[in-house]
């Protein structure tokens, strides 16, 4: 297909012909609503939508500070502005601009004028229209009109001038919309599975290690008995401090680790190897002492150089997977965050090293360590699968729209 033709790079079989080109203002009414003042907000009634609520919904996040207006106020103002209906699309005009929300039911709602642009759609398939706002061309236009060096805004006037290409055949619109809806449903399911596994790990970290004042955990593998022994942290591990600039070894820096996940976000073997840091071995644990609340930790499966404010910790006759899990518990995190400094807090080794933690005998350590290692492996696989689906969606948004 020639690049000058108004057709997508990828198209469902059976559809042909060029797509129509229009400005959204010529295709439908682009408007907003009569202003609602903050004094009119209530804690029940008709849902009141802000731009931040739309952004949160697009990320699958829960909105905690939900706002409402009274039914009386809604009826009064809607008589002047009109009511949103199924297949209309609301788009953020401030903050994270260009984020859409599809109206999918007849439940009454109102929204913040100026912050949200209302596309009164009675022409296009609703799902098709919703997903086209994620396409490269629409987002490029929105970012272009937002202004450079200012707080970006997407206005009613900009909304009217937004160029759109769409198939005249509404069946093709519906097919595309349904495809992306299915893809989104799949992504949502995978995200829920990932979050469920993460929550299981969080719960098990609380229940498979003794709580403060206890000497046994709430949950224990069958066959293990007896109290866990209290030991100083520096008797469980050795802190490695030897500096090296060995250029045969990869460098690991803070930005290379996904916070709280213990997973690298890039191929560190492709990075330049010219920096001096602490040399670590396979099985060592890297813990970011700078801003410890960021949870920059890594159980190394390779040898390398830790660059920056890391502790490199090597278990002494203890299972490294167990110690790694121990360092993710609330008890360890509490101590690690008793840090000095305000703007750039750092964990205090003198505090952490002398703290008593309870540990079981080695066989039970290995069982617990293997459990959390397998859980981490599952979490990583689920995250990778989720990332893959999200990347596929991004690529198809660019290729299935003109």
SULKA-V372654 format. One record per run of one state. SS is the DSSP state (H for helix, E for strand, - for the rest). FROM is the first residue (numbers start at 1). LEN is the number of residues. Records with the same first field share a line. If there is no record, write none. Layout:
SS=FROM-LEN ; FROM-LEN
//
This chain:
-=1-19 ; 28-1 ; 32-6 ; 41-1 ; 43-3 ; 50-1 ; 59-8 ; 70-1 ; 82-7 ; 93-7 ; 103-6 ; 112-1 ; 114-2 ; 121-5 ; 133-3 ; 146-10 ; 161-2 ; 167-3 ; 208-21 ; 241-2 ; 245-5 ; 253-1 ; 259-4 ; 265-3 ; 271-6 ; 281-4 ; 289-1 ; 291-1 ; 295-2 ; 300-4 ; 307-3 ; 316-4 ; 327-3 ; 337-3 ; 341-5 ; 347-2 ; 355-1 ; 360-2 ; 400-3
E=20-4 ; 29-3 ; 42-1 ; 46-4 ; 67-3 ; 89-4 ; 100-3 ; 109-3 ; 113-1 ; 116-5 ; 163-4 ; 229-4 ; 237-4 ; 243-2 ; 250-3 ; 257-2 ; 263-2 ; 277-4 ; 285-4 ; 290-1 ; 297-3 ; 304-3 ; 310-6 ; 340-1 ; 346-1 ; 356-4
H=24-4 ; 38-3 ; 51-8 ; 71-11 ; 126-7 ; 136-10 ; 156-5 ; 170-38 ; 233-4 ; 254-3 ; 268-3 ; 292-3 ; 320-7 ; 330-7 ; 349-6 ; 362-38
//
